[in-house]
């Protein structure tokens, strides 16, 4: 089963960063509408992001979501580890009886290779910040960021009704 927590959380954080840059407000309803995601899924992802200081959320009628740190200080690794928790990319098969060379050693071998792959993945995510990602998106955007933010705000207004 595919796990969409990380890409969704990344989009949430980037959306909040863009809204802050544009001087606009972010809420869970705005994020859910803009990402075409279930609002409860967005709120569920906000819990670990808030716990880890990536975002800050205020409640109430005028409540909003802001970044908890400057964009240059939030890495994609931070976001990934925040929402994925201890879930591994790949799970090893349960160890069985050691009947041959393969059954006796495949589990530890698989775990060592997977650990190496996961560390390499985390190292790549560590090299990229939210500031880097936002700058890259803005460079590659075919339409202006202002149009996107305005479109997202309209979606959020429709979701609130």
DSSP file (Angstrom, degrees, kcal/mol; ACC not computed):
  #  RESIDUE AA STRUCTURE BP1 BP2  ACC     N-H-->O    O-->H-N    N-H-->O    O-->H-N    TCO  KAPPA ALPHA  PHI   PSI    X-CA   Y-CA   Z-CA
    1    1 A X              0   0    0      0, 0.0     2,-0.2     0, 0.0     0, 0.0   0.000 360.0 360.0 360.0 133.8    0.0    0.0    0.0
    2    2 A X        -     0   0    0      1,-0.0     2,-0.6     2,-0.0     0, 0.0  -0.457 360.0-141.8 -74.5 143.8    1.3    3.4   -0.9
    3    3 A X        +     0   0    0     -2,-0.2     4,-0.3     1,-0.1     3,-0.2  -0.933  19.5 178.4-110.9 115.6    2.0    5.9    1.8
    4    4 A X     >  +     0   0    0     -2,-0.6     4,-1.9     1,-0.2     5,-0.3   0.273  53.5 101.0 -99.9   9.9    1.1    9.5    1.0
    5    5 A X  H  > S+     0   0    0      2,-0.2     4,-2.8     1,-0.2     5,-0.2   0.947  82.8  45.0 -63.0 -48.7    2.0   11.1    4.3
    6    6 A X  H  > S+     0   0    0     -3,-0.2     4,-2.8     2,-0.2     5,-0.2   0.960 115.0  44.3 -64.7 -52.3    5.4   12.5    3.3
    7    7 A X  H  > S+     0   0    0     -4,-0.3     4,-2.1     1,-0.2    -1,-0.2   0.884 117.2  47.8 -61.8 -34.0    4.4   14.0   -0.1
    8    8 A X  H  X S+     0   0    0     -4,-1.9     4,-2.4     2,-0.2    -1,-0.2   0.928 112.5  47.9 -69.8 -44.2    1.3   15.4    1.4
    9    9 A X  H  X S+     0   0    0     -4,-2.8     4,-2.6    -5,-0.3     5,-0.2   0.892 110.9  52.2 -62.4 -39.3    3.1   16.9    4.4
   10   10 A X  H  X S+     0   0    0     -4,-2.8     4,-2.7    -5,-0.2     5,-0.2   0.934 110.3  47.6 -62.1 -45.8    5.7   18.3    2.0
   11   11 A X  H  X S+     0   0    0     -4,-2.1     4,-2.4    -5,-0.2    -2,-0.2   0.885 110.9  52.7 -62.6 -37.9    3.0   20.0    0.0
   12   12 A X  H  X S+     0   0    0     -4,-2.4     4,-2.5     2,-0.2    -2,-0.2   0.958 111.5  44.7 -60.9 -50.2    1.4   21.3    3.1
   13   13 A X  H  X S+     0   0    0     -4,-2.6     4,-2.6     1,-0.2    -2,-0.2   0.905 114.3  49.2 -63.7 -42.2    4.6   22.9    4.4
   14   14 A X  H  X S+     0   0    0     -4,-2.7     4,-2.6     2,-0.2    -1,-0.2   0.890 110.9  50.9 -64.1 -38.3    5.4   24.3    0.9
   15   15 A X  H  X S+     0   0    0     -4,-2.4     4,-2.6    -5,-0.2    -2,-0.2   0.907 111.1  47.5 -64.9 -42.0    1.9   25.8    0.7
   16   16 A X  H  X S+     0   0    0     -4,-2.5     4,-2.6     2,-0.2    -2,-0.2   0.922 112.3  50.2 -64.2 -43.2    2.2   27.4    4.1
   17   17 A X  H  X S+     0   0    0     -4,-2.6     4,-2.2     1,-0.2    -2,-0.2   0.918 112.3  47.1 -61.2 -43.7    5.7   28.8    3.2
   18   18 A X  H  X S+     0   0    0     -4,-2.6     4,-2.1     2,-0.2    -1,-0.2   0.918 111.4  50.5 -65.1 -43.5    4.3   30.2   -0.1
   19   19 A X  H  X>S+     0   0    0     -4,-2.6     5,-3.3     1,-0.2     4,-0.5   0.916 110.7  49.5 -61.3 -42.6    1.3   31.7    1.7
   20   20 A X  H ><5S+     0   0    0     -4,-2.6     3,-1.1     1,-0.2    -1,-0.2   0.917 109.7  51.6 -61.0 -42.7    3.5   33.4    4.3
   21   21 A X  H 3<5S+     0   0    0     -4,-2.2    -1,-0.2     1,-0.3    -2,-0.2   0.865 113.1  45.1 -61.8 -36.3    5.7   34.7    1.5
   22   22 A X  H 3<5S-     0   0    0     -4,-2.1    -1,-0.3    -5,-0.1    -2,-0.2   0.462 116.1-115.1 -86.3  -2.6    2.6   36.2   -0.2
   23   23 A X  T <<5S+     0   0    0     -3,-1.1     2,-0.2    -4,-0.5    -3,-0.2   0.773  71.2 135.4  74.1  26.0    1.3   37.6    3.1
   24   24 A X      < -     0   0    0     -5,-3.3     2,-0.3    -6,-0.2    -1,-0.3  -0.675  55.7-108.0-108.2 162.6   -1.7   35.3    3.0
   25   25 A X        -     0   0    0     -2,-0.2     2,-0.4    -3,-0.1    41,-0.1  -0.621  24.5-155.2 -89.6 143.9   -3.4   33.1    5.7
   26   26 A X        +     0   0    0     39,-0.4    39,-2.3    -2,-0.3     2,-0.3  -0.962  17.5 167.0-117.7 138.6   -3.2   29.3    5.8
   27   27 A X     >  -     0   0    0     -2,-0.4     4,-2.5    37,-0.2     5,-0.2  -0.896  50.3-104.7-136.8 169.6   -5.7   27.1    7.5
   28   28 A X  H  > S+     0   0    0     -2,-0.3     4,-2.7     1,-0.2     5,-0.2   0.864 122.7  53.4 -64.9 -33.1   -6.4   23.3    7.4
   29   29 A X  H  > S+     0   0    0      2,-0.2     4,-2.3     1,-0.2    -1,-0.2   0.904 109.5  47.6 -67.0 -40.6   -9.4   24.0    5.2
   30   30 A X  H  > S+     0   0    0      2,-0.2     4,-2.7     1,-0.2    -2,-0.2   0.925 114.2  47.1 -64.8 -44.7   -7.3   26.0    2.8
   31   31 A X  H  X S+     0   0    0     -4,-2.5     4,-2.4     2,-0.2    -2,-0.2   0.930 112.3  49.5 -62.7 -45.7   -4.6   23.3    2.7
   32   32 A X  H  X>S+     0   0    0     -4,-2.7     5,-2.3     1,-0.2     4,-0.6   0.912 114.2  45.3 -61.2 -43.2   -7.2   20.5    2.2
   33   33 A X  H ><5S+     0   0    0     -4,-2.3     3,-0.7     3,-0.2    -1,-0.2   0.933 114.4  47.8 -66.6 -45.5   -8.9   22.4   -0.6
   34   34 A X  H 3<5S+     0   0    0     -4,-2.7    -2,-0.2     1,-0.2    -1,-0.2   0.827 119.0  39.3 -65.7 -32.6   -5.6   23.3   -2.3
   35   35 A X  H 3<5S-     0   0    0     -4,-2.4    -1,-0.2    -5,-0.2    -2,-0.2   0.435 104.0-127.8 -95.2  -1.1   -4.2   19.8   -2.1
   36   36 A X  T <<5 +     0   0    0     -3,-0.7     2,-0.3    -4,-0.6    -3,-0.2   0.931  64.1 139.2  50.4  49.1   -7.6   18.1   -2.9
   37   37 A X      < -     0   0    0     -5,-2.3     2,-0.3    -6,-0.2    -1,-0.2  -0.812  65.0 -88.4-120.8 159.8   -7.1   16.1    0.3
   38   38 A X    >>  -     0   0    0     -2,-0.3     4,-1.9     1,-0.1     3,-0.6  -0.513  34.2-135.1 -65.8 128.1   -9.4   15.0    3.0
   39   39 A X  H 3> S+     0   0    0     -2,-0.3     4,-2.4     1,-0.2     5,-0.2   0.831 105.2  55.2 -57.1 -33.3   -9.4   17.7    5.8
   40   40 A X  H 3> S+     0   0    0      2,-0.2     4,-2.1     1,-0.2    -1,-0.2   0.868 106.2  51.5 -69.4 -33.8   -9.1   15.0    8.5
   41   41 A X  H <> S+     0   0    0     -3,-0.6     4,-2.1     2,-0.2    -2,-0.2   0.903 110.2  49.5 -65.5 -41.4   -6.0   13.7    6.8
   42   42 A X  H  X S+     0   0    0     -4,-1.9     4,-1.5     2,-0.2    -2,-0.2   0.935 112.2  47.1 -62.1 -46.8   -4.5   17.2    6.7
   43   43 A X  H  X S+     0   0    0     -4,-2.4     4,-0.9     1,-0.2    -1,-0.2   0.868 109.8  54.2 -64.5 -35.5   -5.3   17.7   10.4
   44   44 A X  H >X S+     0   0    0     -4,-2.1     4,-0.7     1,-0.2     3,-0.5   0.900 109.3  47.5 -64.4 -40.9   -3.8   14.3   11.3
   45   45 A X  H 3X S+     0   0    0     -4,-2.1     4,-1.5     1,-0.2    -1,-0.2   0.774 102.3  65.2 -70.8 -25.9   -0.6   15.3    9.5
   46   46 A X  H 3X S+     0   0    0     -4,-1.5     4,-2.6     1,-0.2     5,-0.3   0.815  89.8  68.6 -65.9 -28.8   -0.5   18.6   11.3
   47   47 A X  H <X S+     0   0    0     -4,-0.9     4,-2.7    -3,-0.5    -1,-0.2   0.962 106.2  34.2 -59.1 -57.8   -0.1   16.9   14.7
   48   48 A X  H  X S+     0   0    0     -4,-0.7     4,-2.1     1,-0.2     6,-0.2   0.871 117.0  55.7 -68.6 -32.5    3.5   15.6   14.2
   49   49 A X  H  <>S+     0   0    0     -4,-1.5     5,-2.4     2,-0.2     6,-1.4   0.888 113.0  42.3 -63.9 -37.1    4.5   18.6   12.1
   50   50 A X  H ><5S+     0   0    0     -4,-2.6     3,-1.8     4,-0.2    -2,-0.2   0.918 111.6  54.3 -72.1 -45.0    3.4   20.8   15.1
   51   51 A X  H 3<5S+     0   0    0     -4,-2.7    -2,-0.2     1,-0.3    -1,-0.2   0.854 110.6  47.2 -56.9 -36.5    5.0   18.5   17.6
   52   52 A X  T 3<5S-     0   0    0     -4,-2.1    -1,-0.3    -5,-0.2    -2,-0.2   0.284 115.9-113.7 -92.9  10.2    8.3   18.8   15.8
   53   53 A X  T < 5S+     0   0    0     -3,-1.8    -3,-0.2     2,-0.2    -2,-0.1   0.671  83.0 120.3  72.0  17.5    8.1   22.5   15.5
   54   54 A X  S   <S+     0   0    0     -5,-2.4    14,-2.8    -6,-0.2    15,-0.6   0.884  81.8  16.1 -80.4 -40.2    7.8   22.6   11.7
   55   55 A X  E     -A   67   0A   0     -6,-1.4     2,-0.4    12,-0.3    12,-0.3  -0.902  66.7-148.9-126.9 161.2    4.5   24.4   11.8
   56   56 A X  E     -A   66   0A   0     10,-3.2    10,-2.9    -2,-0.3     2,-0.4  -0.999  15.0-162.6-128.2 131.6    2.6   26.3   14.4
   57   57 A X  E     -A   65   0A   0     -2,-0.4     2,-0.4     8,-0.2     8,-0.2  -0.956   4.6-162.3-121.4 132.2   -1.1   26.4   14.5
   58   58 A X        -     0   0    0      6,-2.8     6,-0.3    -2,-0.4     2,-0.1  -0.904  17.1-138.8-110.2 143.4   -3.4   28.8   16.3
   59   59 A X        +     0   0    0     -2,-0.4     3,-0.2     4,-0.2     2,-0.1  -0.398  50.9  56.8 -94.7 170.6   -7.0   28.0   16.9
   60   60 A X  S >  S-     0   0    0      1,-0.2     3,-1.8    -2,-0.1    -2,-0.1  -0.353  98.5 -48.2 104.2 178.7  -10.2   30.0   16.7
   61   61 A X  T 3  S+     0   0    0      1,-0.3    -1,-0.2    -2,-0.1    -2,-0.0   0.858 140.9  35.2 -57.4 -39.2  -12.0   32.0   14.1
   62   62 A X  T 3  S+     0   0    0     -3,-0.2    -1,-0.3     2,-0.0    -2,-0.1   0.163  92.2 136.3-101.6  17.7   -8.9   33.9   13.1
   63   63 A X    <   +     0   0    0     -3,-1.8     2,-0.3    -6,-0.1    -4,-0.2  -0.174  26.6 170.6 -63.5 158.0   -6.6   30.9   13.6
   64   64 A X        -     0   0    0     -6,-0.3    -6,-2.8    -5,-0.1     2,-0.4  -0.961  32.3-109.6-158.7 173.7   -4.0   30.1   11.1
   65   65 A X  E     +A   57   0A   0    -39,-2.3   -39,-0.4    -2,-0.3     2,-0.3  -0.948  34.8 173.0-116.1 132.8   -1.0   27.9   10.3
   66   66 A X  E     -A   56   0A   0    -10,-2.9   -10,-3.2    -2,-0.4     2,-0.2  -0.881  39.3 -91.3-130.8 163.4    2.5   29.3   10.2
   67   67 A X  E     -A   55   0A   0     -2,-0.3   -12,-0.3   -12,-0.3   -13,-0.1  -0.534  25.1-146.4 -72.7 143.8    6.0   27.8    9.8
   68   68 A X  S    S+     0   0    0    -14,-2.8     2,-0.3    -2,-0.2   -13,-0.2   0.644  81.5  19.8 -85.4 -16.5    7.7   27.1   13.1
   69   69 A X  S    S-     0   0    0    -15,-0.6     5,-0.1     5,-0.0    -1,-0.1  -0.933  99.9 -76.4-143.3 164.0   11.1   27.9   11.8
   70   70 A X    >   -     0   0    0     -2,-0.3     3,-2.0     1,-0.1     4,-0.4  -0.315  45.8-113.9 -61.0 150.3   12.6   29.8    8.9
   71   71 A X  G >  S+     0   0    0      1,-0.3    60,-1.5     2,-0.2    59,-0.9   0.782 115.9  60.7 -58.8 -28.6   12.4   28.0    5.5
   72   72 A X  G 3  S+     0   0    0      1,-0.2    -1,-0.3    58,-0.2    -2,-0.1   0.672 104.2  50.5 -72.5 -15.9   16.2   27.7    5.4
   73   73 A X  G <  S+     0   0    0     -3,-2.0     2,-0.6    56,-0.1    -1,-0.2   0.427  91.9  83.5-102.9  -1.2   16.1   25.7    8.6
   74   74 A X    <   -     0   0    0     -3,-0.8    56,-2.5    -4,-0.4    57,-0.3  -0.913  62.6-166.0-106.6 116.7   13.5   23.1    7.7
   75   75 A X  B  >  -B  129   0B   0     -2,-0.6     4,-1.6    54,-0.2    54,-0.3  -0.608  33.6-118.1 -96.5 161.0   14.9   20.2    5.6
   76   76 A X  H  > S+     0   0    0     52,-2.6     4,-2.7    49,-1.0    50,-0.2   0.809 117.9  60.4 -64.6 -28.1   12.8   17.6    3.7
   77   77 A X  H  > S+     0   0    0     48,-1.0     4,-3.0    51,-0.4     5,-0.3   0.905 100.8  53.7 -63.0 -41.7   14.4   15.1    6.1
   78   78 A X  H  > S+     0   0    0     47,-0.2     4,-1.8     1,-0.2    -2,-0.2   0.927 112.1  44.0 -57.9 -45.6   12.7   16.9    9.0
   79   79 A X  H  X S+     0   0    0     -4,-1.6     4,-2.0     2,-0.2     5,-0.3   0.936 114.1  50.0 -66.0 -46.9    9.3   16.7    7.3
   80   80 A X  H  X S+     0   0    0     -4,-2.7     4,-2.5     1,-0.2     5,-0.3   0.950 113.6  43.7 -57.3 -53.3    9.8   13.1    6.3
   81   81 A X  H  X S+     0   0    0     -4,-3.0     4,-1.3     1,-0.2    -1,-0.2   0.829 110.2  58.8 -65.6 -30.3   10.9   11.9    9.8
   82   82 A X  H  < S+     0   0    0     -4,-1.8    -1,-0.2    -5,-0.3    -2,-0.2   0.934 118.0  27.0 -63.4 -46.7    8.1   13.9   11.4
   83   83 A X  H  < S+     0   0    0     -4,-2.0    -2,-0.2     1,-0.1    -1,-0.2   0.720 121.5  50.7 -94.0 -21.5    5.3   12.3    9.6
   84   84 A X  H >< S-     0   0    0     -4,-2.5     3,-1.5    -5,-0.3     2,-0.2   0.784  80.1-177.3 -86.4 -27.7    6.7    8.8    8.9
   85   85 A X  T 3<  -     0   0    0     -4,-1.3    -1,-0.2    -5,-0.3    -2,-0.1  -0.472  65.3 -24.2  66.7-130.5    7.8    8.2   12.4
   86   86 A X  T 3  S+     0   0    0     -2,-0.2     2,-0.3     2,-0.1    -1,-0.2   0.273  96.2 130.4 -99.1  10.6    9.6    4.8   12.7
   87   87 A X    <   -     0   0    0     -3,-1.5     2,-0.1     1,-0.1     4,-0.0  -0.492  52.4-137.1 -70.0 129.4    8.0    3.2    9.7
   88   88 A X        -     0   0    0     -2,-0.3     3,-0.1     1,-0.1    -1,-0.1  -0.451  12.8-124.2 -82.5 156.9   10.7    1.7    7.5
   89   89 A X  S    S+     0   0    0      1,-0.2     2,-0.4    -2,-0.1    -1,-0.1   0.932  99.8  17.5 -64.9 -45.7   10.7    1.9    3.7
   90   90 A X  S    S-     0   0    0     21,-0.1     2,-0.4    24,-0.0    -1,-0.2  -0.975  76.1-142.4-127.9 142.5   10.9   -1.9    3.4
   91   91 A X        -     0   0    0     -2,-0.4     2,-0.2    -3,-0.1     3,-0.1  -0.854  19.0-126.4-103.8 139.6   10.1   -4.4    6.1
   92   92 A X        -     0   0    0     -2,-0.4     2,-0.1     1,-0.1     3,-0.1  -0.482  30.6-103.9 -77.5 152.1   12.0   -7.7    6.4
   93   93 A X        -     0   0    0     -2,-0.2    -1,-0.1     1,-0.1     3,-0.1  -0.422  49.5 -89.6 -66.9 151.0   10.3  -11.0    6.3
   94   94 A X        -     0   0    0      1,-0.1     2,-0.2    -2,-0.1    -1,-0.1  -0.351  50.2-101.4 -60.2 145.0    9.9  -12.6    9.8
   95   95 A X        -     0   0    0     -3,-0.1     2,-0.2     1,-0.0    -1,-0.1  -0.480  44.7-170.9 -70.5 137.2   12.9  -14.8   10.6
   96   96 A X        -     0   0    0      7,-0.4    11,-0.1    -2,-0.2    -1,-0.0  -0.502  39.0 -53.7-114.7-173.8   12.2  -18.4   10.1
   97   97 A X        -     0   0    0     -2,-0.2     2,-1.4     1,-0.1     3,-0.2  -0.367  55.0-115.9 -64.4 143.0   14.0  -21.6   11.0
   98   98 A X        +     0   0    0      1,-0.2    -1,-0.1     6,-0.1     3,-0.1  -0.660  55.1 149.1 -82.7  92.1   17.6  -21.7    9.7
   99   99 A X        -     0   0    0     -2,-1.4     2,-0.3     1,-0.1    -1,-0.2   0.621  65.8  -0.7-100.0 -17.3   17.4  -24.7    7.3
  100  100 A X  S  > S-     0   0    0     -3,-0.2     4,-2.1     1,-0.1     5,-0.2  -0.913  88.7 -77.7-157.7-179.4   20.0  -23.5    4.8
  101  101 A X  H  > S+     0   0    0     -2,-0.3     4,-1.0     1,-0.2     5,-0.2   0.897 126.4  45.6 -55.8 -44.7   22.4  -20.8    4.0
  102  102 A X  H >> S+     0   0    0      1,-0.2     4,-2.8     2,-0.2     3,-0.8   0.960 114.1  45.1 -68.0 -53.0   19.6  -18.5    2.6
  103  103 A X  H 34 S+     0   0    0      1,-0.2    -7,-0.4     2,-0.2     4,-0.3   0.800 114.1  51.7 -65.1 -27.2   17.1  -19.0    5.4
  104  104 A X  H 3< S+     0   0    0     -4,-2.1    -1,-0.2     1,-0.1    -2,-0.2   0.741 126.8  18.6 -78.2 -23.1   19.8  -18.6    8.1
  105  105 A X  H <X S+     0   0    0     -4,-1.0     4,-1.9    -3,-0.8     5,-0.2   0.548  94.8  89.8-128.6 -10.6   21.2  -15.3    6.7
  106  106 A X  H  X S+     0   0    0     -4,-2.8     4,-2.8     1,-0.2     5,-0.2   0.869  87.2  55.4 -62.8 -37.5   18.7  -13.6    4.4
  107  107 A X  H  > S+     0   0    0     -4,-0.3     4,-2.5    -5,-0.2    -1,-0.2   0.954 111.4  40.3 -64.2 -52.0   17.0  -11.5    7.1
  108  108 A X  H  > S+     0   0    0      2,-0.2     4,-2.0     1,-0.2    -1,-0.2   0.871 116.5  51.9 -66.8 -34.0   20.1   -9.8    8.5
  109  109 A X  H  X S+     0   0    0     -4,-1.9     4,-2.2     2,-0.2    -2,-0.2   0.948 110.6  47.3 -65.0 -48.0   21.5   -9.3    5.0
  110  110 A X  H  X S+     0   0    0     -4,-2.8     4,-2.8     1,-0.2     5,-0.2   0.926 111.8  51.0 -58.1 -46.7   18.2   -7.7    3.8
  111  111 A X  H  X S+     0   0    0     -4,-2.5     4,-2.6    -5,-0.2    -1,-0.2   0.884 109.1  50.7 -61.0 -38.8   18.1   -5.4    6.9
  112  112 A X  H  X S+     0   0    0     -4,-2.0     4,-1.8     2,-0.2    -1,-0.2   0.912 113.0  45.3 -67.4 -40.8   21.7   -4.3    6.3
  113  113 A X  H  X S+     0   0    0     -4,-2.2     4,-2.3     2,-0.2    -2,-0.2   0.922 114.3  48.8 -66.6 -43.8   21.1   -3.4    2.7
  114  114 A X  H  X S+     0   0    0     -4,-2.8     4,-2.8     1,-0.2     5,-0.2   0.907 109.1  52.8 -63.8 -42.0   17.8   -1.6    3.5
  115  115 A X  H  X S+     0   0    0     -4,-2.6     4,-2.4    -5,-0.2    -1,-0.2   0.913 109.8  49.0 -59.6 -41.8   19.5    0.3    6.3
  116  116 A X  H  X S+     0   0    0     -4,-1.8     4,-2.0     2,-0.2    -1,-0.2   0.914 112.4  47.9 -63.0 -42.9   22.1    1.5    3.9
  117  117 A X  H  X S+     0   0    0     -4,-2.3     4,-2.2     2,-0.2    -2,-0.2   0.899 112.0  49.3 -65.4 -41.6   19.4    2.5    1.3
  118  118 A X  H  X S+     0   0    0     -4,-2.8     4,-2.7     2,-0.2    -2,-0.2   0.904 109.7  51.0 -66.7 -40.7   17.4    4.4    4.0
  119  119 A X  H  X S+     0   0    0     -4,-2.4     4,-2.0    -5,-0.2    -1,-0.2   0.897 110.4  50.0 -62.6 -39.5   20.4    6.3    5.2
  120  120 A X  H  X S+     0   0    0     -4,-2.0     4,-1.8     2,-0.2    -2,-0.2   0.911 111.1  49.1 -64.6 -41.9   21.3    7.3    1.7
  121  121 A X  H  X S+     0   0    0     -4,-2.2     4,-2.3     1,-0.2    -2,-0.2   0.923 111.2  49.1 -62.6 -44.8   17.7    8.5    1.2
  122  122 A X  H  X S+     0   0    0     -4,-2.7     4,-2.1     1,-0.2    -1,-0.2   0.861 107.4  55.7 -64.2 -35.5   17.7   10.5    4.4
  123  123 A X  H  X S+     0   0    0     -4,-2.0     4,-1.1     2,-0.2    -1,-0.2   0.896 108.1  48.3 -64.1 -39.6   21.0   12.1    3.4
  124  124 A X  H >< S+     0   0    0     -4,-1.8     3,-0.6     1,-0.2     4,-0.5   0.940 111.9  48.5 -64.5 -47.0   19.5   13.3    0.1
  125  125 A X  H >< S+     0   0    0     -4,-2.3   -49,-1.0     1,-0.2   -48,-1.0   0.838 106.4  58.6 -62.5 -32.4   16.5   14.7    2.0
  126  126 A X  H 3< S+     0   0    0     -4,-2.1    -1,-0.2     1,-0.2    -2,-0.2   0.817  99.3  58.4 -65.9 -31.1   18.8   16.4    4.5
  127  127 A X  T << S+     0   0    0     -4,-1.1     2,-0.5    -3,-0.6    -1,-0.2   0.627  97.3  72.3 -75.4 -12.6   20.5   18.4    1.7
  128  128 A X    <   -     0   0    0     -3,-1.0   -52,-2.6    -4,-0.5   -51,-0.4  -0.902  64.2-167.1-111.6 127.7   17.2   20.0    0.6
  129  129 A X  B  >  -B   75   0B   0     -2,-0.5     4,-2.4   -54,-0.3   -54,-0.2  -0.594  37.3-109.8-102.6 168.8   15.5   22.7    2.5
  130  130 A X  H  > S+     0   0    0    -56,-2.5     4,-2.7   -59,-0.9     5,-0.2   0.871 121.9  55.9 -62.8 -36.6   12.0   24.1    2.2
  131  131 A X  H  > S+     0   0    0    -60,-1.5     4,-2.3   -57,-0.3    -1,-0.2   0.926 108.3  47.1 -61.2 -44.8   13.6   27.3    0.9
  132  132 A X  H  > S+     0   0    0    -61,-0.2     4,-2.4     2,-0.2    -2,-0.2   0.934 113.8  47.7 -60.7 -47.1   15.4   25.3   -1.8
  133  133 A X  H  X S+     0   0    0     -4,-2.4     4,-2.6     1,-0.2    -2,-0.2   0.914 112.2  48.4 -63.0 -44.6   12.2   23.5   -2.8
  134  134 A X  H  X S+     0   0    0     -4,-2.7     4,-2.4     2,-0.2    -1,-0.2   0.908 112.0  49.3 -64.2 -42.0   10.1   26.6   -2.9
  135  135 A X  H  X S+     0   0    0     -4,-2.3     4,-2.0    -5,-0.2    -1,-0.2   0.904 111.9  49.3 -63.0 -41.1   12.7   28.4   -5.1
  136  136 A X  H  X S+     0   0    0     -4,-2.4     4,-1.9     2,-0.2    -2,-0.2   0.907 111.2  49.0 -65.2 -41.9   12.9   25.5   -7.4
  137  137 A X  H  X S+     0   0    0     -4,-2.6     4,-0.9     1,-0.2    -2,-0.2   0.909 110.5  50.9 -63.7 -41.6    9.1   25.3   -7.7
  138  138 A X  H  < S+     0   0    0     -4,-2.4     3,-0.4     1,-0.2    -1,-0.2   0.882 109.5  50.7 -65.2 -37.6    8.9   29.1   -8.4
  139  139 A X  H  < S+     0   0    0     -4,-2.0    -1,-0.2     1,-0.2    -2,-0.2   0.878 116.9  40.4 -65.5 -37.3   11.6   28.7  -11.2
  140  140 A X  H  < S+     0   0    0     -4,-1.9     2,-0.2    -5,-0.2    -1,-0.2   0.492  86.6 117.9 -91.7  -3.1    9.7   25.9  -12.8
  141  141 A X     <  -     0   0    0     -4,-0.9     4,-0.1    -3,-0.4    -3,-0.0  -0.471  48.9-160.5 -71.3 130.0    6.2   27.3  -12.4
  142  142 A X  S    S+     0   0    0     -2,-0.2     2,-0.3     2,-0.1    -1,-0.2   0.746  79.9  40.0 -79.9 -25.4    4.4   28.0  -15.7
  143  143 A X  S    S-     0   0    0      1,-0.1     2,-0.0     2,-0.0     5,-0.0  -0.806 103.6 -84.8-119.1 164.4    1.9   30.3  -14.1
  144  144 A X     >  -     0   0    0     -2,-0.3     4,-1.6     1,-0.1     3,-0.3  -0.329  27.2-127.2 -72.1 149.3    2.6   32.9  -11.4
  145  145 A X  H  > S+     0   0    0      1,-0.2     4,-2.7     2,-0.2     5,-0.2   0.837 110.3  61.6 -61.7 -32.8    2.6   32.0   -7.7
  146  146 A X  H  > S+     0   0    0      1,-0.2     4,-2.4     2,-0.2    -1,-0.2   0.897 102.4  50.6 -62.3 -39.5    0.1   34.8   -7.1
  147  147 A X  H  > S+     0   0    0     -3,-0.3     4,-2.5     2,-0.2    -1,-0.2   0.915 110.8  49.3 -63.3 -42.2   -2.4   33.0   -9.4
  148  148 A X  H  X S+     0   0    0     -4,-1.6     4,-2.6     2,-0.2    -2,-0.2   0.929 111.5  48.0 -62.5 -46.0   -1.9   29.7   -7.6
  149  149 A X  H  X S+     0   0    0     -4,-2.7     4,-2.3     1,-0.2    -1,-0.2   0.909 112.4  49.1 -63.2 -41.6   -2.4   31.4   -4.2
  150  150 A X  H  X S+     0   0    0     -4,-2.4     4,-2.0     2,-0.2    -1,-0.2   0.903 111.8  49.3 -63.9 -40.7   -5.6   33.2   -5.4
  151  151 A X  H  X S+     0   0    0     -4,-2.5     4,-2.1     2,-0.2    -2,-0.2   0.909 111.0  49.7 -63.7 -42.5   -6.9   29.9   -6.8
  152  152 A X  H  X S+     0   0    0     -4,-2.6     4,-2.3     1,-0.2    -2,-0.2   0.891 108.6  52.8 -64.4 -39.8   -6.2   28.1   -3.6
  153  153 A X  H  X S+     0   0    0     -4,-2.3     4,-2.3     2,-0.2    -1,-0.2   0.896 108.6  50.3 -63.1 -39.8   -8.0   30.8   -1.6
  154  154 A X  H  X S+     0   0    0     -4,-2.0     4,-2.2     2,-0.2    -2,-0.2   0.918 109.8  50.7 -64.1 -42.6  -11.1   30.4   -3.8
  155  155 A X  H  X S+     0   0    0     -4,-2.1     4,-2.0     1,-0.2    -2,-0.2   0.901 110.4  50.0 -60.4 -41.0  -11.0   26.7   -3.2
  156  156 A X  H  X S+     0   0    0     -4,-2.3     4,-1.9     2,-0.2    -1,-0.2   0.896 108.1  52.0 -66.8 -40.2  -10.8   27.2    0.5
  157  157 A X  H  X S+     0   0    0     -4,-2.3     4,-0.9     1,-0.2    -1,-0.2   0.916 110.5  48.8 -61.3 -42.2  -13.7   29.7    0.5
  158  158 A X  H  < S+     0   0    0     -4,-2.2     3,-0.4     1,-0.2    -1,-0.2   0.867 110.1  51.9 -64.6 -36.3  -15.8   27.1   -1.4
  159  159 A X  H  < S+     0   0    0     -4,-2.0    -1,-0.2     1,-0.2    -2,-0.2   0.823 105.1  55.7 -70.1 -31.1  -14.8   24.4    1.1
  160  160 A X  H  <        0   0    0     -4,-1.9    -1,-0.2     1,-0.2    -2,-0.2   0.715 360.0 360.0 -72.7 -20.4  -15.9   26.6    4.0
  161  161 A X     <        0   0    0     -4,-0.9    -1,-0.2    -3,-0.4    -2,-0.2   0.461 360.0 360.0 -84.6 360.0  -19.4   27.0    2.6
